[in-house]
Amino acid sequence: MPNDKWDHETEALKKIQMQFEFQEDVNKMIIVDAAEENIKPSDLVRKLTGLSYKKIQRSRVAMSLSSEDIANLAQRLGVDESNELEIKKRVTAEINLHYYDKKDKSNDDS
């Protein structure tokens, strides 16, 4: 009896990874358009070429942090470097504040 658990994995292994290089301005437009449509840039290219794609279920930004990065953030934020949850909360708040301030300033200029 075939193992259904691994069927999806086997199909994924058969896929071909293809990378596209666009001019810088086109690449930026793809990134912006994808964000506005709540899809990944690669899914926007899939959409534009008539292929199937999936909407992002939960928007999030992931980044890799070295132990040095965590130590630097912890020091700057005044948090123990072992408290990664608090670092995450404070970075999230800082980035939100950055963009909400930017949005408020652009509304003031109008």
C-alpha positions as CSV (number, residue, x, y, z in Angstrom):
1,M,0.0,0.0,0.0
2,P,1.5,3.4,-1.0
3,N,2.3,5.8,1.8
4,D,0.0,8.8,1.2
5,K,2.0,10.9,3.7
6,W,4.9,11.0,1.3
7,D,3.0,11.4,-2.0
8,H,3.0,15.2,-1.7
9,E,6.7,15.2,-0.9
10,T,7.5,13.0,-3.9
11,E,5.5,15.4,-6.1
12,A,7.4,18.4,-4.7
13,L,10.7,16.7,-5.6
14,K,9.6,16.5,-9.2
15,K,9.2,20.3,-9.5
16,I,11.8,22.4,-11.2
17,Q,13.1,25.6,-9.6
18,M,13.3,28.4,-12.1
19,Q,14.7,31.8,-11.3
20,F,13.9,34.9,-13.3
21,E,16.0,38.0,-13.5
22,F,14.0,41.2,-14.3
23,Q,15.2,44.7,-14.6
24,E,15.4,46.4,-11.3
25,D,12.4,48.7,-11.8
26,V,10.3,45.8,-13.0
27,N,11.4,43.7,-10.0
28,K,10.4,46.5,-7.6
29,M,7.0,46.8,-9.3
30,I,6.5,43.0,-8.9
31,I,7.3,43.3,-5.2
32,V,4.9,46.2,-4.7
33,D,2.1,44.7,-6.8
34,A,2.4,41.4,-4.9
35,A,2.3,43.1,-1.6
36,E,-0.8,45.0,-2.6
37,E,-2.5,41.8,-3.7
38,N,-1.3,40.0,-0.5
39,I,0.6,37.4,-2.5
40,K,4.3,36.5,-2.8
41,P,6.2,38.0,-5.7
42,S,6.7,34.5,-7.2
43,D,2.9,34.0,-7.0
44,L,2.3,37.3,-8.8
45,V,4.5,36.0,-11.7
46,R,2.5,32.8,-11.6
47,K,-0.8,34.8,-11.7
48,L,0.4,37.0,-14.6
49,T,1.5,34.0,-16.6
50,G,-1.8,32.2,-16.1
51,L,-0.6,29.6,-13.5
52,S,-2.3,28.7,-10.3
53,Y,-1.2,30.5,-7.1
54,K,-2.2,30.9,-3.5
55,K,-3.1,34.0,-1.4
56,I,-1.0,34.4,1.7
57,Q,-3.0,33.1,4.6
58,R,-1.2,35.0,7.3
59,S,1.2,37.8,6.4
60,R,4.5,37.8,8.3
61,V,8.1,38.7,7.8
62,A,10.8,36.2,8.7
63,M,14.4,37.0,9.1
64,S,17.5,35.1,10.3
65,L,19.2,36.5,13.3
66,S,22.7,35.5,14.5
67,S,23.4,35.3,18.2
68,E,25.3,38.6,17.6
69,D,22.2,40.2,16.1
70,I,20.1,39.0,19.1
71,A,22.7,40.4,21.5
72,N,22.7,43.8,19.7
73,L,18.9,44.0,19.7
74,A,18.7,43.0,23.3
75,Q,21.2,45.6,24.3
76,R,19.6,48.4,22.3
77,L,16.1,47.4,23.6
78,G,17.2,47.0,27.2
79,V,16.1,43.4,27.3
80,D,17.8,40.2,28.4
81,E,19.0,38.4,25.2
82,S,17.5,35.1,26.4
83,N,14.0,36.7,26.3
84,E,13.4,36.3,22.5
85,L,9.7,36.8,22.9
86,E,10.1,40.2,24.4
87,I,12.7,41.1,21.7
88,K,10.2,40.0,19.1
89,K,7.4,42.1,20.6
90,R,9.6,45.2,20.9
91,V,10.9,44.9,17.3
92,T,7.3,44.5,16.1
93,A,6.3,47.6,18.0
94,E,9.3,49.6,16.7
95,I,8.6,48.7,13.1
96,N,4.9,49.4,13.5
97,L,5.7,52.8,15.0
98,H,8.1,53.5,12.1
99,Y,5.4,52.9,9.5
100,Y,2.5,54.5,11.4
101,D,4.7,57.6,12.0
102,K,5.6,57.7,8.3
103,K,1.9,57.3,7.3
104,D,0.9,60.1,9.7
105,K,3.6,62.5,8.4
106,S,2.5,61.9,4.8
107,N,-1.1,62.6,5.8
108,D,0.1,65.9,7.4
109,D,1.8,66.9,4.2
110,S,-1.5,66.5,2.2
